Amino acid sequence: MKNEGKYIGEWKEGVREGQGKHIWPDGSYYEGSWVLDKADGFGKLVHIDGDIYEGEWKNDMANGKGVYIHSGGAKYDGEWKDDLQNGYGVEVWPDNAKYEGNYLNGKKNGQGTLYFSDKSKYVGEFLDNEISGYGEYYWNDGKIYKGQWKNNKMNGKGETTWPDKKKYTGEYLDDRKHGYGVFDWGNCKKYEGYWHNGKQDGNGFLILPNGEKKEGIWENGKRIKWVQDV
């Protein structure tokens, strides 16, 4: 931390050492423990914009456990390394959204749970602040997806269930059914086949409640012809 401004506190051999408060010309200040002229131990830093960090320090940087409160109302309570969120932490926002989980170099990374303001919830893996890897998303209307994610979207293999017993098991691309998948209406009627951009497209089989299985060709969600009875 720069020496400009005013320091009030303990000294040792000409450097800040012990307890003290340093006030900078812009009004921001640090109050807490010092070692060899650097913030070290427990202390509180108040920024000019109103942001506040209170917690552990090492070598003039947030290191260890600490709480960062943004002037806008967001709050992070957790582990730090060299001024970045690192390790386990809990972050909450003014709209009541909340994240509980792991961070790496200032970003959500690894396992975590993200609670959305609309009461939906995601539980699973994150990569560089994005939902990526395996995870489960629970919508507030009872819909559930369990499967692979990439760049905050359903990508890869997964399964979606709806409260009315409908179920889709198969491949996704950018949040849409894409590739091979099975859609079950929950009444013994199923479609087994290919999808494109969320719609049945290509060869597939329609299985009827009476057990009859019919092969057909679909295009943009509509069956254009039957191939044969199976």
Secondary structure as GFF3:
##gff-version 3
##sequence-region A 1 230
A	DSSP	beta_strand	6	12	.	.	.	ID=ss1
A	DSSP	beta_strand	15	23	.	.	.	ID=ss2
A	DSSP	beta_strand	29	35	.	.	.	ID=ss3
A	DSSP	beta_strand	38	46	.	.	.	ID=ss4
A	DSSP	beta_strand	52	58	.	.	.	ID=ss5
A	DSSP	beta_strand	61	69	.	.	.	ID=ss6
A	DSSP	beta_strand	75	81	.	.	.	ID=ss7
A	DSSP	beta_strand	84	92	.	.	.	ID=ss8
A	DSSP	beta_strand	98	104	.	.	.	ID=ss9
A	DSSP	beta_strand	107	115	.	.	.	ID=ss10
A	DSSP	beta_strand	121	127	.	.	.	ID=ss11
A	DSSP	beta_strand	130	138	.	.	.	ID=ss12
A	DSSP	beta_strand	144	150	.	.	.	ID=ss13
A	DSSP	beta_strand	153	161	.	.	.	ID=ss14
A	DSSP	beta_strand	167	173	.	.	.	ID=ss15
A	DSSP	beta_strand	176	184	.	.	.	ID=ss16
A	DSSP	beta_strand	190	196	.	.	.	ID=ss17
A	DSSP	beta_strand	199	207	.	.	.	ID=ss18
A	DSSP	beta_strand	213	219	.	.	.	ID=ss19
A	DSSP	beta_strand	222	229	.	.	.	ID=ss20
###
